[in-house]
Amino acid sequence: MNVVDEAFLPMHELVPELIPQLPDLLDEDAGVRTRITGYDVITPVELDIVVRADGTVELGGAPPLYHLATSTLPVLHSVRLLAIRADAS
């Protein structure tokens, strides 16, 4: 059975971990409240792609694991996260 390398998280687990929980910032004395309604982030990611015998594909991802200058640098992919609060009104 093919599985994603243990150094990587399955993408369905990794992506929610990259989305921060952003509470409202409230200064009652000043009468000010700040609410983040969304964000857009592009980040590098290493991918582990596993094709199983039945043809299904599982993607694993991790932040870049190595930061060493070598003659053959790793291929990094980009993931774009666009998150908008459901209650962004």
Backbone as numpy.savetxt, mean C-alpha at the origin, in Angstrom:
# Nx Ny Nz CAx CAy CAz Cx Cy Cz
2.02 -26.73 -3.92 1.18 -25.54 -3.92 2.06 -24.30 -3.92
1.82 -23.40 -4.86 2.59 -22.16 -4.94 2.00 -21.13 -4.00
2.86 -20.48 -3.22 2.41 -19.44 -2.30 3.33 -18.24 -2.43
2.82 -17.09 -2.03 3.61 -15.86 -2.05 4.74 -15.98 -1.04
5.92 -15.50 -1.40 7.09 -15.50 -0.52 6.71 -14.92 0.84
7.19 -15.51 1.91 6.81 -15.07 3.26 7.27 -13.65 3.59
8.20 -13.10 2.83 8.64 -11.72 3.04 7.63 -10.71 2.49
6.65 -11.20 1.75 5.64 -10.35 1.11 4.28 -10.61 1.72
3.44 -9.58 1.72 2.04 -9.74 2.12 1.20 -9.88 0.86
0.16 -10.69 0.92 -0.78 -10.68 -0.20 -1.32 -9.25 -0.38
-1.51 -8.83 -1.61 -1.92 -7.45 -1.87 -3.22 -7.09 -1.16
-4.14 -8.04 -0.99 -5.39 -7.72 -0.31 -5.17 -7.44 1.18
-4.01 -7.82 1.72 -3.67 -7.48 3.10 -2.79 -6.23 3.16
-1.91 -6.05 2.17 -0.97 -4.93 2.17 -1.66 -3.59 1.96
-2.55 -3.50 0.98 -3.15 -2.21 0.63 -3.91 -1.58 1.80
-4.76 -2.31 2.52 -5.44 -1.66 3.67 -4.46 -1.17 4.74
-3.31 -1.83 4.88 -2.32 -1.40 5.86 -1.66 -0.07 5.46
-1.70 0.26 4.18 -1.10 1.51 3.70 -2.04 2.70 3.84
-3.30 2.44 4.16 -4.29 3.51 4.29 -4.37 3.90 5.76
-3.93 5.10 6.09 -3.95 5.50 7.50 -5.35 5.81 8.00
-5.56 5.59 9.26 -6.80 6.03 9.92 -6.56 7.46 10.37
-7.24 8.40 9.79 -6.99 9.82 10.04 -8.14 10.43 10.83
-7.95 10.57 12.14 -9.01 11.19 12.93 -9.10 12.69 12.65
-10.25 13.25 12.91 -10.41 14.70 12.79 -9.52 15.37 13.83
-8.98 16.53 13.47 -8.21 17.35 14.41 -9.12 18.47 14.87
-9.30 18.58 16.17 -10.26 19.53 16.72 -9.61 20.42 17.76
-9.77 21.71 17.60 -9.34 22.70 18.61 -10.59 23.45 19.02
-11.21 22.99 20.10 -12.47 23.58 20.53 -12.30 25.04 20.96
-11.14 25.37 21.56 -10.90 26.75 21.99 -10.89 27.71 20.80
-10.28 27.26 19.70 -10.21 28.11 18.52 -11.43 27.93 17.62
-12.21 26.90 17.89 -13.39 26.64 17.06 -13.02 26.13 15.67
-11.95 25.34 15.61 -11.45 24.86 14.31 -11.45 23.34 14.29
-11.89 22.78 13.20 -11.83 21.34 12.99 -11.26 21.08 11.61
-10.29 20.18 11.54 -9.71 19.79 10.26 -10.04 18.35 9.99
-10.54 18.08 8.80 -10.91 16.72 8.42 -10.25 16.40 7.08
-9.45 15.34 7.09 -8.85 14.86 5.85 -9.92 14.07 5.11
-10.22 14.47 3.89 -11.28 13.80 3.14 -10.73 12.82 2.11
-9.43 12.85 1.87 -8.85 11.90 0.93 -7.38 12.15 0.74
-6.73 11.22 0.09 -5.33 11.41 -0.26 -4.98 10.54 -1.46
-3.88 10.91 -2.10 -3.41 10.24 -3.30 -1.91 10.03 -3.13
-1.47 8.78 -3.08 -0.06 8.47 -2.83 0.42 7.48 -3.88
1.61 7.73 -4.39 2.28 6.77 -5.27 3.53 6.31 -4.52
3.69 4.99 -4.37 4.80 4.46 -3.60 5.45 3.29 -4.34
6.77 3.13 -4.19 7.41 1.97 -4.82 7.04 0.70 -4.06
7.04 -0.40 -4.77 6.70 -1.68 -4.15 7.42 -2.79 -4.92
7.86 -3.79 -4.19 8.36 -5.00 -4.83 7.19 -5.97 -4.92
7.08 -6.67 -6.02 5.98 -7.61 -6.22 6.50 -9.04 -6.28
5.72 -9.94 -5.74 5.94 -11.37 -5.91 4.70 -11.88 -6.62
4.88 -12.43 -7.80 3.75 -12.88 -8.61 3.81 -14.40 -8.70
2.75 -15.05 -8.24 2.69 -16.51 -8.24 1.54 -16.94 -9.14
1.86 -17.79 -10.10 0.83 -18.38 -10.97 0.68 -19.83 -10.53
-0.51 -20.15 -10.09 -0.79 -21.51 -9.61 -1.06 -22.45 -10.79
-1.04 -23.73 -10.50 -1.27 -24.75 -11.53 -2.61 -24.58 -12.22
-3.61 -24.05 -11.49 -4.94 -23.87 -12.09 -5.06 -22.58 -12.89
-3.96 -21.80 -12.98 -3.94 -20.58 -13.77 -4.28 -19.32 -13.00
-4.71 -19.45 -11.74 -5.00 -18.26 -10.95 -3.69 -17.59 -10.53
-3.77 -16.30 -10.31 -2.58 -15.50 -9.98 -2.77 -14.87 -8.62
-1.72 -14.90 -7.80 -1.73 -14.22 -6.52 -0.59 -13.21 -6.51
-0.92 -11.98 -6.11 0.09 -10.93 -6.02 0.46 -10.71 -4.57
1.76 -10.63 -4.31 2.26 -10.26 -3.00 3.05 -8.97 -3.16
3.08 -8.16 -2.12 3.80 -6.90 -2.22 4.51 -6.58 -0.92
5.53 -5.74 -1.03 6.29 -5.29 0.14 6.98 -3.99 -0.23
7.27 -3.16 0.76 8.12 -2.00 0.48 9.45 -2.52 -0.04
10.20 -1.69 -0.75 11.51 -2.15 -1.23 12.33 -2.73 -0.08
12.83 -3.95 -0.29 13.54 -4.65 0.77 15.03 -4.29 0.84
15.61 -3.91 -0.28 17.05 -3.66 -0.32 17.33 -2.28 -0.88
18.30 -1.62 -0.30 18.68 -0.27 -0.75 20.17 -0.22 -1.07
20.69 -1.27 -1.66 22.10 -1.35 -1.99 22.31 -1.05 -3.47
23.33 -0.27 -3.76 23.68 -0.01 -5.15 24.42 -1.24 -5.68
23.85 -1.89 -6.67 24.49 -3.05 -7.28 24.51 -2.86 -8.78
25.21 -3.75 -9.48 25.28 -3.62 -10.94 23.93 -3.92 -11.57
23.12 -4.75 -10.94 21.78 -5.04 -11.42 20.80 -4.65 -10.33
20.16 -3.52 -10.51 19.22 -3.03 -9.51 17.89 -3.78 -9.63
17.19 -3.96 -8.52 15.89 -4.64 -8.60 14.88 -3.78 -9.36
13.93 -4.45 -9.96 12.85 -3.75 -10.64 11.81 -3.39 -9.60
11.53 -2.10 -9.45 10.50 -1.67 -8.52 9.27 -1.24 -9.32
8.14 -1.60 -8.82 6.88 -1.22 -9.43 6.28 -0.10 -8.60
5.30 0.55 -9.11 4.62 1.61 -8.37 3.18 1.22 -8.12
2.72 1.56 -6.94 1.32 1.38 -6.59 0.76 2.75 -6.27
-0.38 3.06 -6.87 -1.05 4.33 -6.57 -2.26 4.03 -5.69
-2.32 4.72 -4.57 -3.45 4.59 -3.66 -4.23 5.88 -3.67
-5.47 5.80 -4.01 -6.36 6.96 -3.99 -7.48 6.60 -3.03
-7.52 7.28 -1.90 -8.53 6.99 -0.88 -9.37 8.23 -0.64
-10.68 8.04 -0.62 -11.62 9.12 -0.35 -12.56 8.63 0.74
-12.72 9.44 1.80 -13.60 9.05 2.89 -15.03 8.89 2.39
-15.70 7.88 2.88 -17.10 7.65 2.49 -17.98 8.79 2.96
-17.63 9.40 4.10 -18.41 10.50 4.65 -17.72 11.84 4.42
-17.20 12.03 3.20 -16.38 13.21 2.89 -17.21 14.48 2.70
-18.47 14.46 3.03 -19.30 15.66 2.84 -18.98 16.73 3.86
